[in-house]
Amino acid sequence: MRLRFYEPFTTLSWLAGVTERIRLGTSVLIVPYRHPLLMARMAANLDRFSGGRSSSAWARAGPARSSTRSGCRSSGAGG
């Protein structure tokens, strides 16, 4: 059996279009894997497509040097 993994925002946006009442969301999104502004835009789009039914948790994972993977340096608390 081959496991398939799908990009969460694309999948949830599709689900927003084919459902009307269920809440849509992720468990935790790891910020260093993508540019934070792109993730914010994708989350905002999903929230709009779903009529406010989306929710997600964001996490900064790993040591400070891993935060440069997305091309942004963290300047907030703990960074």
C-alpha positions in Angstrom: 0.0 0.0 0.0 1.4 3.4 -1.0 0.7 6.3 1.3 -0.2 9.6 -0.4 0.3 13.0 1.2 -1.4 16.1 -0.1 -0.6 19.7 0.4 -3.0 20.8 3.2 -4.2 24.2 1.9 -5.0 22.8 -1.5 -6.9 19.8 -0.1 -8.8 21.9 2.4 -9.7 24.5 -0.2 -11.2 21.7 -2.3 -13.1 20.4 0.7 -14.4 23.9 1.4 -16.0 23.8 -2.1 -17.7 20.5 -1.6 -18.9 20.9 2.0 -21.1 23.4 3.8 -21.0 22.8 7.5 -17.9 20.9 8.7 -15.0 22.8 10.2 -11.8 22.6 8.2 -8.3 22.8 9.6 -4.9 21.4 10.2 -3.3 20.1 13.4 -0.1 22.1 13.2 1.7 23.8 10.4 5.5 24.1 10.7 6.3 27.7 9.6 10.0 27.1 8.6 8.9 24.9 5.7 7.3 27.8 3.8 7.6 31.5 3.7 5.4 32.9 6.5 3.7 35.5 4.3 2.7 32.8 1.8 1.3 30.6 4.6 -0.7 33.6 5.9 -2.1 34.3 2.5 -3.0 30.7 1.9 -4.7 30.5 5.4 -6.6 33.7 4.7 -7.8 32.4 1.3 -8.9 29.1 2.9 -10.8 31.0 5.6 -12.6 33.0 2.9 -13.3 30.0 0.6 -14.8 28.1 3.6 -16.9 31.0 4.9 -15.0 31.2 8.1 -14.9 27.4 8.8 -11.1 27.1 8.9 -8.7 26.9 11.8 -5.0 26.0 12.1 -2.2 26.1 14.6 1.3 27.3 13.6 4.6 26.2 15.1 8.1 27.3 14.8 10.1 24.1 15.0 13.8 23.3 15.4 16.7 25.4 16.3 17.0 29.0 15.2 19.3 28.1 12.2 16.4 26.0 10.7 14.2 29.1 10.5 16.2 30.3 7.5 14.9 27.5 5.4 11.9 29.6 4.3 14.2 32.5 3.4 13.0 34.6 6.4 14.8 35.2 9.7 12.7 35.3 12.8 12.9 38.5 14.8 10.0 37.7 17.3 10.1 36.2 20.8 12.3 33.2 21.0 14.0 33.9 17.7 
